[in-house]
Amino acid sequence: MKSLTYPRFYFDGNYEALGGIKSDRQFILARMAHIPPEKQHEISLRYEVIYRSAGPDNRQKANEFLHEIACHYREEKKNYVRSDTEL
């Protein structure tokens, strides 16, 4: 399997029956930008497992998972830059 840079399965929006809800793609890409390239495949697969699981709130859970992971790496990056400038 080719290495993933973002999940293959996510809500792609534009369902008239749901009121034209927007796709999660931009949300996902914005969060994946904070995740190191060597971790993107693993995180993408974990997102897909959550998103494709049974349950009424699987989309929300998958997006919360991705948001939390992205926040972790964003903070890690900030702390690294901060400690690097303090030298």
VENSULHU-V165631 format. One record per backbone hydrogen bond with DSSP energy under -1.0 kcal/mol. NH is the residue of the N-H (numbers start at 1). CO is the residue of the C=O. E is the energy in kcal/mol with one decimal. If there is no record, write none. Layout:
nh->[NH/NH]
co->[CO/CO]
e->[E/E]
This chain:
nh->[14/18/19/20/24/28/29/30/31/32/33/34/35/39/43/44/45/46/47/48/49/50/51/52/61/62/63/64/65/66/67/68/69/70/71/72/73/74/75/76/77/78/79/80/81/82/83/84/85/86]
co->[21/15/16/15/11/24/25/26/27/28/29/31/32/36/39/40/41/42/43/44/45/46/47/48/57/58/59/60/61/62/63/64/65/66/67/68/69/70/71/72/73/74/75/76/77/78/79/80/81/82]
e->[-2.0/-1.6/-1.9/-2.0/-2.8/-2.8/-3.0/-2.2/-1.8/-2.9/-1.4/-1.7/-1.1/-2.3/-2.4/-2.5/-2.3/-2.1/-2.5/-2.3/-2.1/-2.0/-3.1/-2.6/-2.6/-2.4/-2.4/-2.6/-2.5/-2.3/-2.5/-2.6/-2.3/-2.6/-2.5/-2.1/-2.2/-2.6/-2.6/-2.4/-2.3/-2.2/-2.8/-2.0/-2.5/-2.8/-2.5/-2.0/-2.0/-1.0]
